[in-house]
Amino acid sequence: MTTLRRSIDLNADLGEGAGHDHDIMPLISSANIACGGHAGDAGTMATAIALARTHGVAIGAHPGHADRASCGRRILPITPAEAAGLVEEQVAALATLAGDALHHVKLHGGLYHQVGREERLAEAVAMMLARQWPRLVVYAQAASPLVAVARACGLEVAEEVFADRGYRSDGQLLPRHEPGGCLDDAASAAAQAIGLATLGRVVTHDGHAISVAADTLCVHGDGPHAVMIARAVRRSLDGAGIAVVPPPTGRARPT
């Protein structure tokens, strides 16, 4: 018998200057706030943190490559030490403003995929986080090497899935530039969200149903249909009786 889950986290990448933060923040349970790499500065971080506090949304750091021309989405050469330093610098920038309210970290774009897939990069970043911010939940793509590496370092991990991205049959995301890589139709994204949230299943671009671990569900905050998609996903989750709550940290604060 398949057990239906009754809760999931709903996260969005915000503070990126897309202009949707005020509409999306009330719909989600955790926000990944750009912290000076691919987007954002002290002013936008402070504004996003205040908005998250107003709506009771968990605050997360969203570090990425310092590549604003591509919004941090390009794969750029980086060493393990450079990756750890890049993440440390940007998490620290948000932590200075958020303080003890900082709940999680989710990498962005090209850096998300590089650290998620390359074990040496994952080890460097996870070890740094375990030293500097052991309480933070690491949001990592479901079944990626980063999931296992971060857990081995003693970190809490929330395995992430995507409502508005297409999947390949191996569980990887379709590249954005390929047909079906991004779901622009709100009804399609909402239907995918329900399958992921309730059963941990997704239908791939070639029609196969695959199982995917799902602790946190992402809707992107920067696309032209971002608000419409976020609203449709949240309505569907509410209608299915799925509670939208952030992942617990599961550990006491260090003394």
C-alpha positions in Angstrom: 0.0 0.0 0.0 1.3 3.5 -0.9 1.4 5.9 2.0 0.4 9.4 1.1 2.4 12.2 2.7 0.5 15.0 4.4 3.1 17.8 4.4 5.9 19.3 2.4 8.0 22.4 2.2 7.4 24.9 -0.6 10.4 27.0 -1.4 11.2 29.8 -3.9 14.3 31.7 -5.0 13.7 35.3 -4.1 15.6 38.6 -3.7 16.7 38.4 -7.3 15.1 41.6 -8.5 12.4 39.9 -10.5 9.7 42.0 -8.8 7.6 39.0 -7.6 8.6 38.7 -4.0 5.6 40.4 -2.4 3.2 38.1 -4.4 5.1 34.8 -3.8 6.3 35.2 -0.2 2.8 34.6 1.3 2.4 31.4 -0.7 5.6 29.6 0.4 7.1 28.2 3.6 10.8 28.9 2.9 12.6 31.5 0.9 16.1 31.2 -0.7 17.4 34.8 -0.7 20.1 35.8 -3.2 23.0 37.0 -1.2 25.3 39.0 -3.4 26.6 36.5 -6.0 24.3 36.1 -8.9 22.0 38.8 -7.6 21.2 40.8 -4.5 22.9 43.3 -2.1 22.6 44.4 1.5 19.4 46.4 0.7 17.6 43.6 -1.2 18.6 41.0 1.4 17.3 43.1 4.3 14.0 43.7 2.4 13.5 40.0 1.6 14.3 39.0 5.2 11.8 41.5 6.6 9.1 40.2 4.1 9.9 36.6 5.1 9.5 37.5 8.8 6.2 39.2 8.1 4.8 36.0 6.6 6.5 33.5 8.9 8.6 32.1 6.1 11.9 30.3 6.9 14.9 32.3 5.7 17.6 30.7 3.6 20.8 31.8 1.9 21.0 31.4 -1.9 24.6 31.7 -2.9 25.7 31.5 -6.6 28.4 32.3 -9.0 29.3 36.0 -9.2 28.0 36.1 -12.7 25.1 38.5 -12.9 25.1 38.6 -16.7 23.7 35.1 -16.8 22.0 35.3 -13.3 24.5 32.7 -12.1 23.2 30.0 -14.4 26.5 29.3 -16.4 28.8 26.5 -15.4 32.1 28.2 -14.5 35.4 26.7 -13.7 35.8 26.4 -9.9 38.1 24.5 -7.5 36.8 22.9 -4.2 38.5 25.7 -2.2 37.0 28.4 -4.3 33.5 26.8 -4.1 33.7 26.6 -0.3 34.9 30.2 -0.1 32.2 31.5 -2.4 29.5 29.8 -0.4 31.0 30.9 2.9 31.2 34.5 1.9 27.7 34.8 0.7 26.1 32.8 3.6 28.0 35.1 6.0 26.5 38.1 4.2 23.0 36.9 4.8 23.7 35.6 8.3 24.9 39.1 9.3 21.4 40.4 8.6 19.3 37.3 9.5 21.1 36.2 12.6 19.7 33.2 14.4 16.7 33.2 12.0 18.9 31.8 9.2 17.4 28.3 8.6 18.9 26.8 5.4 21.2 27.1 2.5 20.4 26.3 -1.1 22.9 26.9 -3.9 21.9 28.6 -7.1 22.1 27.8 -10.8 25.4 26.6 -12.1 26.9 26.4 -8.7 23.9 24.3 -7.5 24.5 21.8 -10.3 28.3 21.7 -9.9 28.4 21.2 -6.2 25.4 18.9 -6.4 27.1 16.5 -8.8 30.9 16.8 -8.3 31.8 15.0 -5.1 35.0 17.0 -4.5 33.1 20.2 -4.6 30.3 18.8 -2.5 32.8 17.7 0.2 34.5 21.1 0.4 31.2 23.0 0.7 29.7 20.5 3.1 32.7 20.4 5.4 32.8 24.2 5.5 29.1 24.4 6.4 29.6 21.7 9.1 32.3 23.9 10.6 30.7 27.3 10.3 26.9 26.7 10.3 26.2 23.2 11.5 22.5 24.0 12.2 21.6 25.0 8.6 19.5 22.6 6.6 21.1 21.9 3.2 18.6 22.0 0.3 20.1 19.6 -2.3 18.7 18.1 -5.5 17.1 14.7 -4.6 19.5 11.8 -4.9 22.4 14.0 -5.8 25.9 13.3 -4.4 25.6 16.4 -2.2 22.8 14.7 -0.3 25.0 11.8 0.9 28.1 14.0 1.4 26.2 16.6 3.5 24.6 13.9 5.7 28.0 12.2 6.1 29.2 15.6 7.5 26.4 15.6 10.0 24.2 18.1 8.3 20.5 18.0 7.9 19.4 17.7 4.3 16.1 18.4 2.6 16.0 16.6 -0.8 14.6 19.0 -3.4 12.3 18.5 -6.3 10.9 21.0 -8.8 7.3 21.9 -9.7 8.2 23.9 -12.7 11.0 22.0 -14.3 11.0 19.0 -16.6 12.6 15.7 -15.7 14.6 13.1 -17.6 14.1 9.4 -17.0 17.3 9.2 -14.9 15.9 11.7 -12.4 18.0 14.7 -13.6 16.4 17.9 -14.7 16.0 18.7 -18.4 18.3 21.6 -19.4 16.4 24.9 -19.4 17.0 25.4 -23.1 15.5 22.1 -24.2 11.8 21.7 -25.0 10.0 20.9 -21.8 12.9 22.0 -19.6 10.7 24.7 -18.0 7.0 24.3 -17.3 5.3 27.6 -18.1 1.8 26.2 -17.8 0.5 26.7 -14.3 -1.9 23.7 -14.4 1.0 21.4 -15.5 3.2 22.6 -12.7 0.4 22.2 -10.2 -0.2 18.7 -11.3 3.5 17.8 -11.1 3.7 19.4 -7.6 0.8 17.1 -6.4 2.5 14.0 -7.7 5.8 14.9 -6.1 4.3 16.1 -2.8 1.9 13.1 -2.3 3.7 10.2 -3.8 7.2 11.3 -4.6 6.6 10.5 -8.3 7.1 12.6 -11.4 6.3 11.9 -15.1 9.3 12.5 -17.2 9.4 14.3 -20.6 9.3 10.9 -22.4 6.3 9.6 -20.4 7.9 7.4 -17.7 6.8 7.7 -14.1 9.8 7.7 -11.7 10.1 7.9 -8.0 11.9 10.9 -6.5 12.5 11.7 -2.8 10.8 14.9 -2.0 11.3 17.0 1.2 11.1 20.4 -0.3 9.3 21.5 -3.5 10.7 24.5 -5.5 8.8 27.1 -7.6 11.1 29.6 -9.2 10.5 33.3 -8.5 11.9 34.9 -11.6 10.0 33.7 -14.6 7.3 35.6 -16.4 4.7 33.2 -15.1 6.2 32.8 -11.6 3.3 34.2 -9.6 0.7 32.3 -11.5 2.6 29.1 -11.1 3.2 29.6 -7.4 -0.5 30.4 -6.8 -1.6 27.3 -8.7 0.8 25.0 -6.9 -0.2 26.4 -3.5 -3.9 26.1 -4.3 -3.4 22.5 -5.4 -1.4 21.6 -2.2 -4.0 23.2 0.0 -6.8 21.5 -1.9 -5.2 18.1 -1.4 -4.8 18.7 2.3 -1.0 18.9 2.1 0.4 21.1 4.9 3.0 23.5 3.6 5.7 23.8 6.3 9.5 24.2 6.3 11.8 21.3 7.1 12.7 21.1 10.8 16.4 21.7 11.7 16.4 18.6 13.9 19.2 19.8 16.1 19.7 22.1 19.1 21.6 25.4 18.8 25.3 25.1 19.7 26.1 26.5 23.1 
